[in-house]
């Protein structure tokens, strides 16, 4: 029984020592900027959709 008490105490100490770092971090910013990578991804998706649509229309007219 003493062994179980020691293990529980060590586990509680480990848990409490690791949770302190969670609250020390600053809150995330309110606004997340849309950088160039997201704009490039959006542009590439639009270009791919236009290409697929044109290929579909070309195949449909043949």
Residue, then its C-alpha position, 0 to 999 in steps of 0.5 A: x500500500x505504501x508503494x501505491x501511495x508513493x507512485x500516486x504522489x510521484x504521478x501527481x507531482x509530475x502532472x502538476x509540474x507539467x501543467x504549469x507550462x500550459x498557462x504560461x503561454x500567451x494567448x493566440x492573436x485575434x486575427x490570423x493573417x492570410x499570407x502568400x501561401x494561402x493566396x497561391x493555393x487559392x489561385x492554383x485551385x481556381x486555375x485547375x478548376x478552369x482547366x477542368x471546365x474547359x476540358x469538359x466543354x471541349x470533350x462535350x462539343x466533340 
